[in-house]
Amino acid sequence: MTATSPRPNLRQQAKMRTRAKVLDAARKLLSEGGYAACTIRDVAALAGMSTGAVFANFKDKDDLIDAVLVEEIQGLSEEMRAAAEQGEQVDQRLVSVLHTVADRSQHRLSLLRAAISQVCAGRPDADRIREALREPVSVLSGVLEDGARKGELSDRLDASGAAEWIWDGCQAQMRRAADHNLPREVVQQRLDQAAQLLLTGARAL
């Protein structure tokens, strides 16, 4: 018989709702104005509660922002994993994953930028973000490893290294798309071409 988790009591449910409201408010402020605009006072005001209620759930601003960013990266990773199941061949699966990243990033690029900037700033307490950022790369690596196992790609391929290259290139492309307001079709075409270039090289190793 499978054990089930006990249902949260009314107090726990209220705390969960408060936490969710705080996260939603912080996500909105972070998306619209970046790190500087996401103050505890403004988060509390937008969520319709006191700053004390925010501090009851998060120890400080960085703790709150980290929670928002980790949640965002986890959401992206889940969508990428689902997209990786679309198609039989490595070409189809990789393109499906990249289109998913493009679609989500075009609307939420500021959050992903914030996550990466927190890590690049060398914050010693950004381990949660660093750990979460491994997941998108892991999804890409899994697609490539599976392609190599099936003989679609060379068994000499460094799947992890290639996955990091794809992830970094994808984020650079999304930043460029945002800066130049490129349409979705152009972004997807560029990602498709980049994927084909990589896969062509991965077969020729």
N, C-alpha and C positions, 0 to 999 in steps of 0.2 A: 504494500500500500504506500502510495507516494505522500510524503508529508507536505502540507501546505503552510504557507506563512500566515500567521494570525492577522486578522483584519485590523487596520489601524483604528484606535478608538477616536472619539470625537475631538479630543485635544490634539492628537497626532494629525488627524485630518485637517484641522484648522491650521496647524503649523505648516503642513505641506502646501496648503493653499496660499498662505502668506509667502512662503519661500518661492512658489511659482510666480506670484505677482511681482515680487522683487526682481526675480530673474528676467521676467518679461520687460519690466521697466528699464533695467540695466541694459538689456539687449537692444532696446529701441534707442536709448541715448548713445550707446557705443556705436551703433550702426550709423546714426545721423551725425554725430560730432566727434567720434573718436575717444581716446582715453581721457583727455583733459575735460571733455564735456560730461563725462560719466562720474559725477560726484555723488557721495552718499546722500547729501541733502536733496539733490535733484531727483535721484532715484526714489527716495522716500516720498517726495512730493508727487511724482508721477504715479507711483503705486498707491497713493492715497493713505499713507500711514506715517508714523513717526520715524525719526532716524533710529530711535531705540529698537523699533521692531526690525529694522534692517540689521542692526548689530546683534540682535538676538539670533540671527540666522547665519551671519558672516562676520568674521573677526575684524576685517578691515576692507578697504576698497579693492586691494589686489586679490583678496580671497574671493570677493564677489565677482570680479571680472574674470578670474581664472575659472570659476564655476560656469559662467556664461560661455566662455570660449571652449572649454572642454565639452560642454553639452553640444555646442555647434559642431565641433570636429567629430564627435561621436555620431551625430545625426548624418553628417556627410559620409562617414565611413559605412554606416548601415545602408545608405542608398547605393554606395559604390559596390558593396557586397551583393546586393540584390541585382544590380546591373551586370555584375560579373557572371551571373547565371543565365544571361540572355545570349543565346547562340551556342553553337557547338565548337566552332573554330576560334582560334586565338584572335584572329583579326576582328571578328564580330564582337567578341567579348571585350577586347581592349577598347574598341571604338565606343561600345556601349557605356563602359565605365567613364571614359573621357567626356562623353556627351553629358553624363550625369554631373560630373564635376563642373563642367561649363555652365550648365543650366542653374545649378545651385549657386555657384560662385558669382554669376552675373548679378544676382539679387542680394547676395550677402557677402560680397567681396571684402567690405570694410571689416567684418568680423574676422575673416581669415587673415587679413593683413595685420589686424591687432594681435592675433595669436602668434603669428610668426615674429612680429616686432618684439613681443614680450620675451620670446626665446632669444632672439638676436641681441637683445639688450643685455643678455648675460645674467638675468636675474637668478640668483641661486635657489629661489623658492618657486621657480616656474616648472618644477619637475612634472607636475600633473599635465601641463600643456605639452611638454616634450614627449611624455609617454603617449598622450592622445594622438600626437602628430605621427607617431609610428604606424598607426592603424591604416591611414590611406595608402601609405607606401607598401604596407604589408598586403593589402588587397591587390595592388598592381603587381607586386612580386609574385603573388599566388597565381595570377592569370598567366604570367610568363613562365613560371615553373611548370604549370600544367601543360602549356604548349610545348615545352621541351620534353616532358615525359611522353607526350603523345607523338613525338617526332616531327611536330610542325615547326619547331625551332631547333637550333643547334644545341647539343648537350653541353657545349662549351660556354654557353651564355651565362654571364653573371647576372642572374635575375634580380638580386637585391640592388646591385649597382645601377642596372638599367631602370629599375622601378624608381629609384631616387632621381635619376636623370629625367624621367618622364614627369614625375611630380613637380620638380623644380621648374621644368620647362612649361608645364601647364599653368603654374601660378604666374610665371612671367608673362605668358600669353594673356591670361585673364586681367592682369594689371594693365597691359597695353590696350586691351579691348575696352576697359573702363576709361582709361585716359583719352582714348580717341573715339569713344562711343560707337564701337563697331557693332553691326547687327549680328544676331545670333547665328545666322547662316554662314557668315564669314568666319566667325570664331570656330564653328564646328568644322568647316572646310579646312582650316589651318591645322586643327587638332588631328583631323583624319590624315592629312598629308604627313604630319610629323609621326603619327603612329605607323604609317606604311613605310616611311624611311627607316624607322627603328627596326621594324619587323623584317624588312628586306636585309638589313645588316645582320640581324640575329639569325637569319637562315644561312647566311654566307660565312659565318664564323668557322 
